[in-house]
Amino acid sequence: DSRAVFTPGTVIANCLLHLPDIGAIHTDIGISYLSPFGEGDRRRMGCRFTNIGPASLGHLRRYVLRLERARMESGESQ
């Protein structure tokens, strides 16, 4: 089995997060939690961006705001 094994507290260094219409940002990602998701061995993973530069953080914030606006305009609820 070639699947990666993650545990809370694991840090994945030097990741590229590709944001549509923005580009790639560099960050480390820390695993916050793992929980079962659906059936089988699927899991949900909570992540935290660490060691992210100010410009990348600004890009990420703008991207999230754009997604939230689009969701509100479409009438979706949480």
All heavy atoms as a GROMACS GRO file, in nm:
protein
  604
    1ASP      N    1   0.085  -0.118   0.000
    1ASP     CA    2   0.000   0.000   0.000
    1ASP      C    3   0.090   0.124   0.000
    1ASP      O    4   0.176   0.139   0.086
    1ASP     CB    5  -0.088  -0.004   0.124
    1ASP     CG    6  -0.198   0.100   0.122
    1ASP    OD1    7  -0.205   0.179   0.027
    1ASP    OD2    8  -0.279   0.101   0.216
    2SER      N    9   0.068   0.214  -0.092
    2SER     CA   10   0.155   0.332  -0.104
    2SER      C   11   0.090   0.458  -0.047
    2SER      O   12   0.137   0.568  -0.074
    2SER     CB   13   0.190   0.355  -0.251
    2SER     OG   14   0.071   0.382  -0.325
    3ARG      N   15  -0.013   0.445   0.030
    3ARG     CA   16  -0.078   0.563   0.088
    3ARG      C   17   0.007   0.625   0.197
    3ARG      O   18   0.069   0.555   0.276
    3ARG     CB   19  -0.212   0.525   0.150
    3ARG     CG   20  -0.314   0.488   0.049
    3ARG     CD   21  -0.445   0.473   0.118
    3ARG     NE   22  -0.512   0.358   0.065
    3ARG     CZ   23  -0.630   0.318   0.104
    3ARG    NH1   24  -0.692   0.382   0.200
    3ARG    NH2   25  -0.686   0.214   0.050
    4ALA      N   26   0.004   0.757   0.201
    4ALA     CA   27   0.076   0.829   0.306
    4ALA      C   28  -0.002   0.816   0.437
    4ALA      O   29  -0.124   0.812   0.437
    4ALA     CB   30   0.092   0.975   0.269
    5VAL      N   31   0.069   0.808   0.547
    5VAL     CA   32   0.007   0.799   0.678
    5VAL      C   33   0.033   0.930   0.752
    5VAL      O   34   0.148   0.969   0.770
    5VAL     CB   35   0.063   0.679   0.758
    5VAL    CG1   36   0.003   0.675   0.898
    5VAL    CG2   37   0.038   0.550   0.683
    6PHE      N   38  -0.075   0.996   0.791
    6PHE     CA   39  -0.064   1.122   0.862
    6PHE      C   40  -0.122   1.104   1.001
    6PHE      O   41  -0.218   1.030   1.022
    6PHE     CB   42  -0.141   1.233   0.790
    6PHE     CG   43  -0.092   1.260   0.652
    6PHE    CD1   44  -0.164   1.221   0.542
    6PHE    CD2   45   0.029   1.324   0.632
    6PHE    CE1   46  -0.119   1.247   0.414
    6PHE    CE2   47   0.076   1.351   0.504
    6PHE     CZ   48   0.001   1.312   0.396
    7THR      N   49  -0.066   1.176   1.097
    7THR     CA   50  -0.119   1.179   1.232
    7THR      C   51  -0.126   1.324   1.277
    7THR      O   52  -0.050   1.409   1.226
    7THR     CB   53  -0.029   1.100   1.330
    7THR    OG1   54   0.102   1.155   1.326
    7THR    CG2   55  -0.023   0.952   1.293
    8PRO      N   56  -0.216   1.357   1.370
    8PRO     CA   57  -0.218   1.494   1.421
    8PRO      C   58  -0.081   1.535   1.472
    8PRO      O   59  -0.011   1.456   1.535
    8PRO     CB   60  -0.322   1.487   1.534
    8PRO     CG   61  -0.412   1.376   1.492
    8PRO     CD   62  -0.321   1.275   1.427
    9GLY      N   63  -0.041   1.655   1.438
    9GLY     CA   64   0.091   1.704   1.477
    9GLY      C   65   0.193   1.693   1.365
    9GLY      O   66   0.297   1.759   1.370
   10THR      N   67   0.165   1.611   1.264
   10THR     CA   68   0.255   1.599   1.150
   10THR      C   69   0.259   1.732   1.075
   10THR      O   70   0.156   1.797   1.057
   10THR     CB   71   0.206   1.489   1.052
   10THR    OG1   72   0.203   1.365   1.120
   10THR    CG2   73   0.295   1.479   0.930
   11VAL      N   74   0.376   1.773   1.031
   11VAL     CA   75   0.391   1.893   0.949
   11VAL      C   76   0.445   1.849   0.814
   11VAL      O   77   0.546   1.779   0.805
   11VAL     CB   78   0.485   1.996   1.014
   11VAL    CG1   79   0.510   2.114   0.920
   11VAL    CG2   80   0.428   2.044   1.146
   12ILE      N   81   0.376   1.890   0.709
   12ILE     CA   82   0.419   1.862   0.572
   12ILE      C   83   0.481   1.992   0.521
   12ILE      O   84   0.412   2.093   0.505
   12ILE     CB   85   0.301   1.820   0.484
   12ILE    CG1   86   0.228   1.701   0.549
   12ILE    CG2   87   0.348   1.783   0.344
   12ILE    CD1   88   0.090   1.676   0.493
   13ALA      N   89   0.611   1.989   0.500
   13ALA     CA   90   0.684   2.112   0.467
   13ALA      C   91   0.684   2.141   0.318
   13ALA      O   92   0.673   2.051   0.235
   13ALA     CB   93   0.828   2.100   0.517
   14ASN      N   94   0.695   2.269   0.287
   14ASN     CA   95   0.717   2.317   0.151
   14ASN      C   96   0.609   2.272   0.053
   14ASN      O   97   0.638   2.217  -0.053
   14ASN     CB   98   0.855   2.276   0.102
   14ASN     CG   99   0.902   2.362  -0.013
   14ASN    OD1  100   0.858   2.476  -0.026
   14ASN    ND2  101   0.987   2.308  -0.096
   15CYS      N  102   0.483   2.295   0.090
   15CYS     CA  103   0.371   2.258   0.004
   15CYS      C  104   0.337   2.372  -0.092
   15CYS      O  105   0.358   2.488  -0.061
   15CYS     CB  106   0.247   2.228   0.087
   15CYS     SG  107   0.267   2.086   0.194
   16LEU      N  108   0.283   2.335  -0.206
   16LEU     CA  109   0.228   2.431  -0.301
   16LEU      C  110   0.078   2.414  -0.301
   16LEU      O  111   0.028   2.304  -0.325
   16LEU     CB  112   0.280   2.407  -0.442
   16LEU     CG  113   0.419   2.454  -0.474
   16LEU    CD1  114   0.457   2.413  -0.616
   16LEU    CD2  115   0.429   2.604  -0.460
   17LEU      N  116   0.007   2.520  -0.273
   17LEU     CA  117  -0.138   2.519  -0.276
   17LEU      C  118  -0.179   2.598  -0.400
   17LEU      O  119  -0.153   2.718  -0.409
   17LEU     CB  120  -0.193   2.583  -0.148
   17LEU     CG  121  -0.343   2.594  -0.133
   17LEU    CD1  122  -0.407   2.455  -0.132
   17LEU    CD2  123  -0.377   2.669  -0.006
   18HIS      N  124  -0.242   2.531  -0.496
   18HIS     CA  125  -0.282   2.596  -0.622
   18HIS      C  126  -0.422   2.651  -0.608
   18HIS      O  127  -0.517   2.576  -0.587
   18HIS     CB  128  -0.273   2.497  -0.738
   18HIS     CG  129  -0.135   2.455  -0.768
   18HIS    ND1  130  -0.053   2.526  -0.851
   18HIS    CD2  131  -0.061   2.351  -0.724
   18HIS    CE1  132   0.065   2.468  -0.859
   18HIS    NE2  133   0.063   2.360  -0.781
   19LEU      N  134  -0.436   2.783  -0.618
   19LEU     CA  135  -0.565   2.850  -0.607
   19LEU      C  136  -0.608   2.898  -0.745
   19LEU      O  137  -0.534   2.973  -0.810
   19LEU     CB  138  -0.554   2.969  -0.511
   19LEU     CG  139  -0.504   2.939  -0.371
   19LEU    CD1  140  -0.487   3.068  -0.292
   19LEU    CD2  141  -0.598   2.844  -0.300
   20PRO      N  142  -0.726   2.856  -0.791
   20PRO     CA  143  -0.773   2.899  -0.923
   20PRO      C  144  -0.774   3.051  -0.935
   20PRO      O  145  -0.815   3.122  -0.842
   20PRO     CB  146  -0.915   2.843  -0.931
   20PRO     CG  147  -0.914   2.726  -0.837
   20PRO     CD  148  -0.820   2.766  -0.725
   21ASP      N  149  -0.730   3.100  -1.047
   21ASP     CA  150  -0.724   3.244  -1.079
   21ASP      C  151  -0.629   3.323  -0.991
   21ASP      O  152  -0.623   3.445  -1.000
   21ASP     CB  153  -0.864   3.308  -1.072
   21ASP     CG  154  -0.963   3.243  -1.167
   21ASP    OD1  155  -0.921   3.206  -1.278
   21ASP    OD2  156  -1.080   3.228  -1.130
   22ILE      N  157  -0.554   3.257  -0.902
   22ILE     CA  158  -0.459   3.326  -0.815
   22ILE      C  159  -0.318   3.275  -0.841
   22ILE      O  160  -0.226   3.351  -0.854
   22ILE     CB  161  -0.496   3.306  -0.666
   22ILE    CG1  162  -0.635   3.361  -0.642
   22ILE    CG2  163  -0.389   3.359  -0.574
   22ILE    CD1  164  -0.657   3.462  -0.538
   23GLY      N  165  -0.305   3.144  -0.847
   23GLY     CA  166  -0.175   3.083  -0.866
   23GLY      C  167  -0.138   2.998  -0.745
   23GLY      O  168  -0.222   2.966  -0.662
   24ALA      N  169  -0.012   2.965  -0.736
   24ALA     CA  170   0.036   2.877  -0.629
   24ALA      C  171   0.091   2.961  -0.514
   24ALA      O  172   0.158   3.061  -0.536
   24ALA     CB  173   0.144   2.784  -0.682
   25ILE      N  174   0.060   2.916  -0.393
   25ILE     CA  175   0.122   2.977  -0.275
   25ILE      C  176   0.201   2.868  -0.203
   25ILE      O  177   0.166   2.752  -0.207
   25ILE     CB  178   0.019   3.044  -0.182
   25ILE    CG1  179  -0.082   2.943  -0.127
   25ILE    CG2  180  -0.053   3.157  -0.251
   25ILE    CD1  181  -0.173   3.000  -0.020
   26HIS      N  182   0.308   2.911  -0.139
   26HIS     CA  183   0.395   2.820  -0.064
   26HIS      C  184   0.359   2.827   0.083
   26HIS      O  185   0.342   2.935   0.138
   26HIS     CB  186   0.542   2.858  -0.080
   26HIS     CG  187   0.592   2.842  -0.219
   26HIS    ND1  188   0.646   2.725  -0.265
   26HIS    CD2  189   0.593   2.927  -0.324
   26HIS    CE1  190   0.679   2.738  -0.392
   26HIS    NE2  191   0.649   2.860  -0.430
   27THR      N  192   0.351   2.711   0.147
   27THR     CA  193   0.322   2.706   0.289
   27THR      C  194   0.360   2.568   0.343
   27THR      O  195   0.374   2.473   0.267
   27THR     CB  196   0.173   2.733   0.318
   27THR    OG1  197   0.150   2.735   0.458
   27THR    CG2  198   0.082   2.631   0.253
   28ASP      N  199   0.378   2.559   0.471
   28ASP     CA  200   0.384   2.429   0.537
   28ASP      C  201   0.242   2.402   0.586
   28ASP      O  202   0.166   2.494   0.615
   28ASP     CB  203   0.478   2.432   0.658
   28ASP     CG  204   0.623   2.457   0.619
   28ASP    OD1  205   0.656   2.448   0.499
   28ASP    OD2  206   0.702   2.486   0.710
   29ILE      N  207   0.205   2.274   0.596
   29ILE     CA  208   0.072   2.237   0.641
   29ILE      C  209   0.085   2.146   0.762
   29ILE      O  210   0.153   2.043   0.755
   29ILE     CB  211  -0.008   2.166   0.529
   29ILE    CG1  212  -0.029   2.263   0.412
   29ILE    CG2  213  -0.140   2.113   0.582
   29ILE    CD1  214  -0.096   2.201   0.292
   30GLY      N  215   0.023   2.185   0.872
   30GLY     CA  216   0.022   2.103   0.992
   30GLY      C  217  -0.110   2.030   1.004
   30GLY      O  218  -0.216   2.090   0.984
   31ILE      N  219  -0.107   1.902   1.035
   31ILE     CA  220  -0.228   1.823   1.051
   31ILE      C  221  -0.284   1.848   1.191
   31ILE      O  222  -0.217   1.821   1.291
   31ILE     CB  223  -0.200   1.672   1.031
   31ILE    CG1  224  -0.126   1.646   0.900
   31ILE    CG2  225  -0.329   1.590   1.041
   31ILE    CD1  226  -0.195   1.696   0.776
   32SER      N  227  -0.406   1.899   1.198
   32SER     CA  228  -0.469   1.930   1.326
   32SER      C  229  -0.549   1.813   1.381
   32SER      O  230  -0.546   1.786   1.501
   32SER     CB  231  -0.564   2.050   1.312
   32SER     OG  232  -0.493   2.164   1.269
   33TYR      N  233  -0.627   1.748   1.295
   33TYR     CA  234  -0.708   1.636   1.341
   33TYR      C  235  -0.739   1.543   1.226
   33TYR      O  236  -0.730   1.580   1.109
   33TYR     CB  237  -0.838   1.683   1.408
   33TYR     CG  238  -0.937   1.743   1.309
   33TYR    CD1  239  -1.028   1.662   1.241
   33TYR    CD2  240  -0.940   1.879   1.284
   33TYR    CE1  241  -1.118   1.715   1.152
   33TYR    CE2  242  -1.029   1.933   1.195
   33TYR     CZ  243  -1.118   1.852   1.128
   33TYR     OH  244  -1.207   1.905   1.039
   34LEU      N  245  -0.777   1.422   1.259
   34LEU     CA  246  -0.827   1.322   1.164
   34LEU      C  247  -0.955   1.266   1.222
   34LEU      O  248  -0.963   1.240   1.342
   34LEU     CB  249  -0.726   1.208   1.146
   34LEU     CG  250  -0.593   1.245   1.083
   34LEU    CD1  251  -0.495   1.129   1.099
   34LEU    CD2  252  -0.611   1.277   0.937
   35SER      N  253  -1.056   1.246   1.137
   35SER     CA  254  -1.179   1.183   1.184
   35SER      C  255  -1.238   1.099   1.072
   35SER      O  256  -1.215   1.128   0.953
   35SER     CB  257  -1.279   1.288   1.232
   35SER     OG  258  -1.317   1.373   1.127
   36PRO      N  259  -1.314   0.995   1.106
   36PRO     CA  260  -1.376   0.912   1.003
   36PRO      C  261  -1.467   0.996   0.915
   36PRO      O  262  -1.529   1.093   0.960
   36PRO     CB  263  -1.456   0.810   1.083
   36PRO     CG  264  -1.400   0.814   1.220
   36PRO     CD  265  -1.346   0.951   1.241
   37PHE      N  266  -1.479   0.956   0.788
   37PHE     CA  267  -1.561   1.030   0.692
   37PHE      C  268  -1.625   0.930   0.598
   37PHE      O  269  -1.556   0.866   0.518
   37PHE     CB  270  -1.475   1.130   0.616
   37PHE     CG  271  -1.552   1.214   0.518
   37PHE    CD1  272  -1.635   1.316   0.563
   37PHE    CD2  273  -1.542   1.192   0.383
   37PHE    CE1  274  -1.706   1.394   0.474
   37PHE    CE2  275  -1.612   1.271   0.292
   37PHE     CZ  276  -1.694   1.372   0.338
   38GLY      N  277  -1.754   0.912   0.609
   38GLY     CA  278  -1.822   0.818   0.522
   38GLY      C  279  -1.788   0.674   0.557
   38GLY      O  280  -1.754   0.642   0.670
   39GLU      N  281  -1.794   0.591   0.457
   39GLU     CA  282  -1.770   0.448   0.478
   39GLU      C  283  -1.627   0.410   0.440
   39GLU      O  284  -1.558   0.483   0.370
   39GLU     CB  285  -1.870   0.368   0.396
   39GLU     CG  286  -2.012   0.392   0.443
   39GLU     CD  287  -2.110   0.298   0.378
   39GLU    OE1  288  -2.068   0.190   0.333
   39GLU    OE2  289  -2.228   0.335   0.373
   40GLY      N  290  -1.586   0.294   0.485
   40GLY     CA  291  -1.452   0.245   0.452
   40GLY      C  292  -1.346   0.317   0.532
   40GLY      O  293  -1.367   0.359   0.645
   41ASP      N  294  -1.230   0.334   0.468
   41ASP     CA  295  -1.118   0.397   0.539
   41ASP      C  296  -1.102   0.544   0.506
   41ASP      O  297  -0.996   0.602   0.526
   41ASP     CB  298  -0.988   0.320   0.512
   41ASP     CG  299  -0.947   0.325   0.366
   41ASP    OD1  300  -1.026   0.375   0.283
   41ASP    OD2  301  -0.836   0.279   0.334
   42ARG      N  302  -1.208   0.607   0.457
   42ARG     CA  303  -1.202   0.751   0.427
   42ARG      C  304  -1.195   0.831   0.557
   42ARG      O  305  -1.257   0.795   0.657
   42ARG     CB  306  -1.325   0.793   0.346
   42ARG     CG  307  -1.326   0.731   0.210
   42ARG     CD  308  -1.449   0.768   0.134
   42ARG     NE  309  -1.454   0.913   0.118
   42ARG     CZ  310  -1.557   0.977   0.067
   42ARG    NH1  311  -1.665   0.912   0.029
   42ARG    NH2  312  -1.556   1.107   0.055
   43ARG      N  313  -1.117   0.938   0.555
   43ARG     CA  314  -1.102   1.024   0.673
   43ARG      C  315  -1.106   1.169   0.632
   43ARG      O  316  -1.066   1.204   0.521
   43ARG     CB  317  -0.969   0.995   0.744
   43ARG     CG  318  -0.961   0.857   0.801
   43ARG     CD  319  -0.828   0.832   0.863
   43ARG     NE  320  -0.727   0.829   0.756
   43ARG     CZ  321  -0.598   0.835   0.775
   43ARG    NH1  322  -0.550   0.844   0.895
   43ARG    NH2  323  -0.514   0.831   0.674
   44ARG      N  324  -1.151   1.252   0.720
   44ARG     CA  325  -1.145   1.397   0.703
   44ARG      C  326  -1.024   1.445   0.781
   44ARG      O  327  -0.999   1.400   0.892
   44ARG     CB  328  -1.273   1.460   0.759
   44ARG     CG  329  -1.273   1.610   0.749
   44ARG     CD  330  -1.406   1.663   0.787
   44ARG     NE  331  -1.501   1.614   0.688
   44ARG     CZ  332  -1.625   1.652   0.678
   44ARG    NH1  333  -1.674   1.738   0.764
   44ARG    NH2  334  -1.704   1.604   0.587
   45MET      N  335  -0.950   1.537   0.722
   45MET     CA  336  -0.827   1.586   0.785
   45MET      C  337  -0.836   1.737   0.800
   45MET      O  338  -0.863   1.807   0.703
   45MET     CB  339  -0.707   1.549   0.697
   45MET     CG  340  -0.577   1.593   0.752
   45MET     SD  341  -0.426   1.546   0.658
   45MET     CE  342  -0.478   1.449   0.523
   46GLY      N  343  -0.817   1.784   0.922
   46GLY     CA  344  -0.810   1.927   0.946
   46GLY      C  345  -0.666   1.973   0.936
   46GLY      O  346  -0.576   1.908   0.989
   47CYS      N  347  -0.644   2.082   0.864
   47CYS     CA  348  -0.507   2.131   0.841
   47CYS      C  349  -0.495   2.276   0.884
   47CYS      O  350  -0.591   2.352   0.883
   47CYS     CB  351  -0.472   2.120   0.694
   47CYS     SG  352  -0.478   1.953   0.630
   48ARG      N  353  -0.373   2.312   0.916
   48ARG     CA  354  -0.339   2.449   0.952
   48ARG      C  355  -0.222   2.492   0.865
   48ARG      O  356  -0.125   2.418   0.850
   48ARG     CB  357  -0.300   2.455   1.099
   48ARG     CG  358  -0.256   2.590   1.146
   48ARG     CD  359  -0.222   2.584   1.291
   48ARG     NE  360  -0.346   2.558   1.361
   48ARG     CZ  361  -0.374   2.602   1.482
   48ARG    NH1  362  -0.285   2.669   1.548
   48ARG    NH2  363  -0.489   2.578   1.538
   49PHE      N  364  -0.234   2.609   0.805
   49PHE     CA  365  -0.124   2.662   0.726
   49PHE      C  366  -0.022   2.724   0.821
   49PHE      O  367  -0.057   2.806   0.905
   49PHE     CB  368  -0.173   2.768   0.627
   49PHE     CG  369  -0.278   2.716   0.533
   49PHE    CD1  370  -0.406   2.764   0.536
   49PHE    CD2  371  -0.247   2.615   0.442
   49PHE    CE1  372  -0.503   2.716   0.450
   49PHE    CE2  373  -0.343   2.566   0.357
   49PHE     CZ  374  -0.471   2.616   0.360
   50THR      N  375   0.102   2.681   0.812
   50THR     CA  376   0.206   2.735   0.897
   50THR      C  377   0.320   2.785   0.809
   50THR      O  378   0.333   2.744   0.695
   50THR     CB  379   0.260   2.628   0.995
   50THR    OG1  380   0.316   2.521   0.920
   50THR    CG2  381   0.149   2.574   1.084
   51ASN      N  382   0.398   2.873   0.861
   51ASN     CA  383   0.513   2.925   0.788
   51ASN      C  384   0.472   2.982   0.652
   51ASN      O  385   0.537   2.959   0.551
   51ASN     CB  386   0.619   2.814   0.771
   51ASN     CG  387   0.755   2.871   0.737
   51ASN    OD1  388   0.785   2.985   0.770
   51ASN    ND2  389   0.835   2.792   0.669
   52ILE      N  390   0.360   3.055   0.653
   52ILE     CA  391   0.308   3.113   0.529
   52ILE      C  392   0.347   3.260   0.526
   52ILE      O  393   0.332   3.331   0.626
   52ILE     CB  394   0.155   3.092   0.518
   52ILE    CG1  395   0.104   3.136   0.382
   52ILE    CG2  396   0.081   3.156   0.630
   52ILE    CD1  397  -0.040   3.093   0.355
   53GLY      N  398   0.398   3.305   0.414
   53GLY     CA  399   0.441   3.444   0.401
   53GLY      C  400   0.324   3.540   0.394
   53GLY      O  401   0.212   3.501   0.359
   54PRO      N  402   0.345   3.666   0.426
   54PRO     CA  403   0.237   3.766   0.426
   54PRO      C  404   0.167   3.779   0.291
   54PRO      O  405   0.045   3.790   0.286
   54PRO     CB  406   0.306   3.896   0.465
   54PRO     CG  407   0.438   3.860   0.520
   54PRO     CD  408   0.473   3.724   0.468
   55ALA      N  409   0.241   3.777   0.182
   55ALA     CA  410   0.178   3.790   0.050
   55ALA      C  411   0.091   3.668   0.020
   55ALA      O  412  -0.022   3.681  -0.028
   55ALA     CB  413   0.284   3.807  -0.058
   56SER      N  414   0.142   3.549   0.052
   56SER     CA  415   0.064   3.428   0.030
   56SER      C  416  -0.061   3.426   0.117
   56SER      O  417  -0.169   3.385   0.072
   56SER     CB  418   0.149   3.303   0.059
   56SER     OG  419   0.251   3.289  -0.036
   57LEU      N  420  -0.049   3.472   0.241
   57LEU     CA  421  -0.164   3.478   0.330
   57LEU      C  422  -0.270   3.574   0.274
   57LEU      O  423  -0.389   3.544   0.277
   57LEU     CB  424  -0.121   3.522   0.470
   57LEU     CG  425  -0.230   3.526   0.575
   57LEU    CD1  426  -0.298   3.391   0.592
   57LEU    CD2  427  -0.172   3.573   0.708
   58GLY      N  428  -0.227   3.685   0.220
   58GLY     CA  429  -0.320   3.779   0.157
   58GLY      C  430  -0.392   3.717   0.039
   58GLY      O  431  -0.514   3.733   0.023
   59HIS      N  432  -0.320   3.642  -0.045
   59HIS     CA  433  -0.382   3.574  -0.158
   59HIS      C  434  -0.485   3.472  -0.110
   59HIS      O  435  -0.594   3.461  -0.166
   59HIS     CB  436  -0.277   3.504  -0.244
   59HIS     CG  437  -0.186   3.596  -0.317
   59HIS    ND1  438  -0.230   3.702  -0.393
   59HIS    CD2  439  -0.052   3.598  -0.327
   59HIS    CE1  440  -0.128   3.765  -0.446
   59HIS    NE2  441  -0.017   3.704  -0.407
   60LEU      N  442  -0.449   3.397  -0.008
   60LEU     CA  443  -0.539   3.295   0.047
   60LEU      C  444  -0.665   3.360   0.104
   60LEU      O  445  -0.777   3.314   0.079
   60LEU     CB  446  -0.467   3.214   0.154
   60LEU     CG  447  -0.548   3.103   0.220
   60LEU    CD1  448  -0.593   2.999   0.118
   60LEU    CD2  449  -0.466   3.037   0.330
   61ARG      N  450  -0.650   3.468   0.176
   61ARG     CA  451  -0.767   3.537   0.233
   61ARG      C  452  -0.859   3.589   0.124
   61ARG      O  453  -0.981   3.576   0.133
   61ARG     CB  454  -0.721   3.653   0.322
   61ARG     CG  455  -0.668   3.608   0.454
   61ARG     CD  456  -0.623   3.726   0.538
   61ARG     NE  457  -0.585   3.680   0.671
   61ARG     CZ  458  -0.502   3.745   0.749
   61ARG    NH1  459  -0.448   3.859   0.710
   61ARG    NH2  460  -0.472   3.697   0.868
   62ARG      N  461  -0.803   3.649   0.019
   62ARG     CA  462  -0.885   3.699  -0.091
   62ARG      C  463  -0.960   3.586  -0.160
   62ARG      O  464  -1.077   3.599  -0.195
   62ARG     CB  465  -0.800   3.776  -0.191
   62ARG     CG  466  -0.766   3.916  -0.145
   62ARG     CD  467  -0.706   4.001  -0.254
   62ARG     NE  468  -0.574   3.955  -0.296
   62ARG     CZ  469  -0.460   3.979  -0.230
   62ARG    NH1  470  -0.462   4.049  -0.118
   62ARG    NH2  471  -0.346   3.934  -0.275
   63TYR      N  472  -0.893   3.473  -0.176
   63TYR     CA  473  -0.956   3.358  -0.239
   63TYR      C  474  -1.074   3.307  -0.156
   63TYR      O  475  -1.183   3.283  -0.208
   63TYR     CB  476  -0.853   3.247  -0.261
   63TYR     CG  477  -0.911   3.125  -0.326
   63TYR    CD1  478  -0.946   3.126  -0.460
   63TYR    CD2  479  -0.932   3.009  -0.253
   63TYR    CE1  480  -1.000   3.014  -0.521
   63TYR    CE2  481  -0.986   2.896  -0.312
   63TYR     CZ  482  -1.020   2.899  -0.446
   63TYR     OH  483  -1.074   2.789  -0.505
   64VAL      N  484  -1.055   3.294  -0.026
   64VAL     CA  485  -1.162   3.247   0.063
   64VAL      C  486  -1.278   3.346   0.063
   64VAL      O  487  -1.395   3.306   0.055
   64VAL     CB  488  -1.109   3.222   0.206
   64VAL    CG1  489  -1.222   3.198   0.304
   64VAL    CG2  490  -1.012   3.105   0.206
   65LEU      N  491  -1.250   3.475   0.067
   65LEU     CA  492  -1.357   3.575   0.063
   65LEU      C  493  -1.437   3.564  -0.067
   65LEU      O  494  -1.560   3.574  -0.067
   65LEU     CB  495  -1.300   3.716   0.077
   65LEU     CG  496  -1.258   3.757   0.217
   65LEU    CD1  497  -1.188   3.893   0.215
   65LEU    CD2  498  -1.379   3.762   0.309
   66ARG      N  499  -1.368   3.542  -0.178
   66ARG     CA  500  -1.436   3.527  -0.306
   66ARG      C  501  -1.527   3.404  -0.306
   66ARG      O  502  -1.641   3.409  -0.352
   66ARG     CB  503  -1.334   3.518  -0.420
   66ARG     CG  504  -1.399   3.516  -0.555
   66ARG     CD  505  -1.301   3.528  -0.666
   66ARG     NE  506  -1.188   3.438  -0.646
   66ARG     CZ  507  -1.083   3.434  -0.724
   66ARG    NH1  508  -1.072   3.516  -0.825
   66ARG    NH2  509  -0.987   3.349  -0.701
   67LEU      N  510  -1.480   3.292  -0.250
   67LEU     CA  511  -1.563   3.172  -0.240
   67LEU      C  512  -1.686   3.197  -0.152
   67LEU      O  513  -1.797   3.154  -0.185
   67LEU     CB  514  -1.483   3.056  -0.182
   67LEU     CG  515  -1.374   2.995  -0.269
   67LEU    CD1  516  -1.302   2.885  -0.192
   67LEU    CD2  517  -1.431   2.941  -0.398
   68GLU      N  518  -1.666   3.266  -0.041
   68GLU     CA  519  -1.778   3.292   0.049
   68GLU      C  520  -1.881   3.384  -0.015
   68GLU      O  521  -2.000   3.362   0.000
   68GLU     CB  522  -1.726   3.350   0.180
   68GLU     CG  523  -1.638   3.248   0.251
   68GLU     CD  524  -1.656   3.246   0.400
   68GLU    OE1  525  -1.713   3.341   0.456
   68GLU    OE2  526  -1.613   3.147   0.459
   69ARG      N  527  -1.836   3.486  -0.088
   69ARG     CA  528  -1.930   3.574  -0.158
   69ARG      C  529  -2.010   3.497  -0.261
   69ARG      O  530  -2.132   3.514  -0.272
   69ARG     CB  531  -1.854   3.688  -0.227
   69ARG     CG  532  -1.821   3.801  -0.137
   69ARG     CD  533  -1.770   3.921  -0.217
   69ARG     NE  534  -1.682   3.996  -0.132
   69ARG     CZ  535  -1.552   4.016  -0.151
   69ARG    NH1  536  -1.492   3.970  -0.259
   69ARG    NH2  537  -1.481   4.085  -0.066
   70ALA      N  538  -1.943   3.412  -0.337
   70ALA     CA  539  -2.012   3.333  -0.440
   70ALA      C  540  -2.115   3.241  -0.375
   70ALA      O  541  -2.226   3.224  -0.427
   70ALA     CB  542  -1.911   3.251  -0.520
   71ARG      N  543  -2.080   3.181  -0.262
   71ARG     CA  544  -2.173   3.093  -0.193
   71ARG      C  545  -2.294   3.170  -0.142
   71ARG      O  546  -2.408   3.125  -0.153
   71ARG     CB  547  -2.104   3.022  -0.078
   71ARG     CG  548  -2.191   2.914  -0.017
   71ARG     CD  549  -2.121   2.842   0.091
   71ARG     NE  550  -2.105   2.933   0.203
   71ARG     CZ  551  -2.045   2.902   0.316
   71ARG    NH1  552  -1.993   2.784   0.332
   71ARG    NH2  553  -2.036   2.988   0.412
   72MET      N  554  -2.272   3.288  -0.088
   72MET     CA  555  -2.383   3.371  -0.038
   72MET      C  556  -2.474   3.415  -0.153
   72MET      O  557  -2.596   3.414  -0.139
   72MET     CB  558  -2.328   3.492   0.038
   72MET     CG  559  -2.268   3.454   0.172
   72MET     SD  560  -2.184   3.590   0.257
   72MET     CE  561  -2.307   3.717   0.258
   73GLU      N  562  -2.414   3.451  -0.266
   73GLU     CA  563  -2.492   3.494  -0.382
   73GLU      C  564  -2.576   3.380  -0.439
   73GLU      O  565  -2.683   3.403  -0.492
   73GLU     CB  566  -2.401   3.552  -0.489
   73GLU     CG  567  -2.342   3.685  -0.450
   73GLU     CD  568  -2.235   3.733  -0.547
   73GLU    OE1  569  -2.207   3.665  -0.647
   73GLU    OE2  570  -2.179   3.841  -0.521
   74SER      N  571  -2.528   3.258  -0.427
   74SER     CA  572  -2.602   3.144  -0.479
   74SER      C  573  -2.709   3.096  -0.381
   74SER      O  574  -2.786   3.006  -0.414
   74SER     CB  575  -2.507   3.030  -0.514
   74SER     OG  576  -2.458   2.969  -0.395
   75GLY      N  577  -2.711   3.152  -0.260
   75GLY     CA  578  -2.810   3.114  -0.161
   75GLY      C  579  -2.777   2.991  -0.082
   75GLY      O  580  -2.861   2.939  -0.009
   76GLU      N  581  -2.654   2.940  -0.094
   76GLU     CA  582  -2.614   2.822  -0.017
   76GLU      C  583  -2.601   2.858   0.129
   76GLU      O  584  -2.562   2.968   0.165
   76GLU     CB  585  -2.478   2.768  -0.066
   76GLU     CG  586  -2.484   2.696  -0.196
   76GLU     CD  587  -2.349   2.636  -0.230
   76GLU    OE1  588  -2.283   2.580  -0.141
   76GLU    OE2  589  -2.311   2.646  -0.347
   77SER      N  590  -2.634   2.762   0.214
   77SER     CA  591  -2.612   2.781   0.358
   77SER      C  592  -2.497   2.691   0.401
   77SER      O  593  -2.454   2.604   0.328
   77SER     CB  594  -2.739   2.747   0.436
   77SER     OG  595  -2.770   2.610   0.416
   78GLN      N  596  -2.450   2.712   0.522
   78GLN     CA  597  -2.340   2.630   0.572
   78GLN      C  598  -2.385   2.496   0.595
   78GLN      O  599  -2.402   2.404   0.618
   78GLN     CB  600  -2.281   2.691   0.699
   78GLN     CG  601  -2.214   2.819   0.672
   78GLN     CD  602  -2.152   2.876   0.800
   78GLN    OE1  603  -2.179   2.832   0.911
   78GLN    NE2  604  -2.071   2.977   0.784
   0.00000   0.00000   0.00000
